[in-house]
Amino acid sequence: MLKMQLFGKSQKNPTEVIRNLKEAVMGLERGEKKMEKAQEEVSKQLTAVKGILLGSTETEQQTEILVAQLSQELYNSNLLLLLINNLPKIEFEVMVWVELGFIESILL
């Protein structure tokens, strides 16, 4: 489910974002030679996650559906634990956002 926006980038679907994020975090975990590239990819995918969570100019109902899909994919992939275990390898600004997101998910 790709959406084309008139002015800007297309938004990827939650399944694709979580899959790409998990691959990038696993690259960090393996300590691949291209650590900086893996960190950039983690940041990029977490920005996409943040975009889905915050919504867009689209309808609120559609945002709720995307957030529900994102939550389900995150749960099914066991990605949250992987992110937490690799926090020291993630850029600081992104790390703070992951920690805040984790706290919010617990409270919800």
Contacts in CASP RR format, 6 or more apart in sequence:
PFRMAT RR
TARGET T0000
AUTHOR 0000-0000-0000
METHOD contacts of the structure
MODEL  1
MLKMQLFGKSQKNPTEVIRNLKEAVMGLERGEKKMEKAQEEVSKQLTAVK
GILLGSTETEQQTEILVAQLSQELYNSNLLLLLINNLPKIEFEVMVWVEL
GFIESILL
1 13 0 8 1.000
2 10 0 8 1.000
2 11 0 8 1.000
2 12 0 8 1.000
2 13 0 8 1.000
3 10 0 8 1.000
3 11 0 8 1.000
3 58 0 8 1.000
4 10 0 8 1.000
5 11 0 8 1.000
5 56 0 8 1.000
11 48 0 8 1.000
11 51 0 8 1.000
11 52 0 8 1.000
11 56 0 8 1.000
12 20 0 8 1.000
12 48 0 8 1.000
13 66 0 8 1.000
13 69 0 8 1.000
14 52 0 8 1.000
14 66 0 8 1.000
14 69 0 8 1.000
14 70 0 8 1.000
14 72 0 8 1.000
14 73 0 8 1.000
15 69 0 8 1.000
15 73 0 8 1.000
17 45 0 8 1.000
17 48 0 8 1.000
17 49 0 8 1.000
17 52 0 8 1.000
17 70 0 8 1.000
17 73 0 8 1.000
18 49 0 8 1.000
18 70 0 8 1.000
18 73 0 8 1.000
18 74 0 8 1.000
18 77 0 8 1.000
18 79 0 8 1.000
19 73 0 8 1.000
19 77 0 8 1.000
20 41 0 8 1.000
20 45 0 8 1.000
21 42 0 8 1.000
21 45 0 8 1.000
21 46 0 8 1.000
21 48 0 8 1.000
21 49 0 8 1.000
21 79 0 8 1.000
22 77 0 8 1.000
22 79 0 8 1.000
22 82 0 8 1.000
23 41 0 8 1.000
24 38 0 8 1.000
24 41 0 8 1.000
24 42 0 8 1.000
24 44 0 8 1.000
24 45 0 8 1.000
25 42 0 8 1.000
25 79 0 8 1.000
25 82 0 8 1.000
25 83 0 8 1.000
25 86 0 8 1.000
26 82 0 8 1.000
27 38 0 8 1.000
28 35 0 8 1.000
28 38 0 8 1.000
28 39 0 8 1.000
28 42 0 8 1.000
28 86 0 8 1.000
28 89 0 8 1.000
28 90 0 8 1.000
29 82 0 8 1.000
29 85 0 8 1.000
29 86 0 8 1.000
29 89 0 8 1.000
31 38 0 8 1.000
31 89 0 8 1.000
32 38 0 8 1.000
35 89 0 8 1.000
39 89 0 8 1.000
39 90 0 8 1.000
39 91 0 8 1.000
42 90 0 8 1.000
42 91 0 8 1.000
42 94 0 8 1.000
43 90 0 8 1.000
43 91 0 8 1.000
43 93 0 8 1.000
43 94 0 8 1.000
46 94 0 8 1.000
46 97 0 8 1.000
46 98 0 8 1.000
49 70 0 8 1.000
50 97 0 8 1.000
52 63 0 8 1.000
52 66 0 8 1.000
52 67 0 8 1.000
52 70 0 8 1.000
53 67 0 8 1.000
53 70 0 8 1.000
55 63 0 8 1.000
55 66 0 8 1.000
55 67 0 8 1.000
56 63 0 8 1.000
74 80 0 8 1.000
80 102 0 8 1.000
80 105 0 8 1.000
83 90 0 8 1.000
83 98 0 8 1.000
83 102 0 8 1.000
84 98 0 8 1.000
84 102 0 8 1.000
87 95 0 8 1.000
87 98 0 8 1.000
87 99 0 8 1.000
88 95 0 8 1.000
90 98 0 8 1.000
END
